[in-house]
Amino acid sequence: MSQIKTCVSLYSLQNEYLVKNMTLADIMHFVKEHHAEGIEILPDQMLKGAPDVSDETVAEWKALLDETGLDPVCADVFLNTNLYKNRTLTRKESIALLIREIKQAHRLGIHLIRLVSMVPYWVCEPLLPYCEKYDVAIALEVHAGMAFDIPETKAFIEEMKRLNSPYVGLVIDTGIFCRRFPRRVRAYETLNGTSPEVFDYIDTLFERGTDLHAVLVENNYQYPPELAAACKSEHDKMFVPLCDGYENYQFEALDDLLPYIKHFHLKMFEMTEEGPEYSMDYKALLQYLHDHDWSGYVSTEYEGNRFTLPGDPFVEKEQVAANQAYVQACLKEIQG
């Protein structure tokens, strides 16, 4: 029987943290007040000195965990291969950087690291001894626009299956399961000068059960006539590639990957007054996972903050609260 639990990525409250409306302690207590069971943190964002945090920082972190009772589920890690102006990091340097992240996760009591999309497959085998020693799994994020048809993602999945280790897996971002294009994105980008006709065309793709990324791939990244006609300016032509990060996969794309999936990001642009998220059907996904006996955490990841219109307030707290209320209600209905 599935045991799906709720979690909040602190990425969702980044503006509240950035402008000092909330401290890390405030955020963790807020998450607990809304009955989430776990948290996901970006150490680079909220822990001073990462990936080499001080003993004092570790002690403060663990005290917050004790106060809130939250489970430290996942650390979001970025492999910054472009640290130098004149070259990218070597393999040896990249692996050494990730070893530091694994050791830090262990010190923080975290057993899962999310590797950002496009991290190369060749980090897996050299990292395995450290993953096993420190009991920390690594999992590549499968993100819209960089999902199952991208060579780098394919290579990672192939290596993951070859190694067949409980310490190597995937994090699925539900932006690959958009059923409608996010209207918050449309409103924001229209204000920035993108022609409404571009979004009208993209909407027709979702209505037909496909998406812009799939259509561009099918056309060898050439714009179909309907899309070319929708582009009214050079701005439109330059903006269109940024719209391929909203895909429309069916849940069955996960069937053979479920044993390797460690975690889900419930990507969120807009929780509606009616309850569900505007673009994605969380309830159907949760039902699919329950029916397939998947267990793990599903993590609120609010990204609508970056599409806040000028003059409008940021609503990170309200959106996180609404997402948790809806997901928890769905899980209560599905899991009992």
HELIX and SHEET records of a PDB file:
HELIX    1   1 LEU A   10  LEU A   13  5                                   4    
HELIX    2   2 GLN A   14  LEU A   18  1                                   5    
HELIX    3   3 LEU A   24  GLU A   33  1                                  10    
HELIX    4   4 PRO A   43  MET A   46  1                                   4    
HELIX    5   5 ASP A   55  THR A   68  1                                  14    
HELIX    6   6 ARG A   91  LEU A  108  1                                  18    
HELIX    7   7 TYR A  121  VAL A  123  5                                   3    
HELIX    8   8 CYS A  124  TYR A  134  1                                  11    
HELIX    9   9 PRO A  151  LEU A  163  1                                  13    
HELIX   10  10 THR A  174  ILE A  176  5                                   3    
HELIX   11  11 ARG A  183  LEU A  191  1                                   9    
HELIX   12  12 PRO A  196  GLU A  207  1                                  12    
HELIX   13  13 LEU A  212  GLU A  218  1                                   7    
HELIX   14  14 PRO A  225  ALA A  230  1                                   6    
HELIX   15  15 GLU A  234  PHE A  239  1                                   6    
HELIX   16  16 VAL A  240  ASP A  244  5                                   5    
HELIX   17  17 PHE A  251  LEU A  254  5                                   4    
HELIX   18  18 LEU A  258  TYR A  260  5                                   3    
HELIX   19  19 TYR A  282  ASP A  291  1                                  10    
HELIX   20  20 GLY A  304  PHE A  307  5                                   4    
HELIX   21  21 GLU A  316  GLN A  335  1                                  20    
SHEET    1   A 9 ILE A   4  SER A   9  0                                        
SHEET    2   A 9 GLY A  38  ILE A  41  1                                        
SHEET    3   A 9 ASP A  71  VAL A  77  1                                        
SHEET    4   A 9 LEU A 112  LEU A 115  1                                        
SHEET    5   A 9 ALA A 137  VAL A 142  1                                        
SHEET    6   A 9 VAL A 168  ASP A 173  1                                        
SHEET    7   A 9 ILE A 261  MET A 268  1                                        
SHEET    8   A 9 GLY A 296  TYR A 302  1                                        
SHEET    9   A 9 ILE A   4  SER A   9  1                                        
END                                                                             
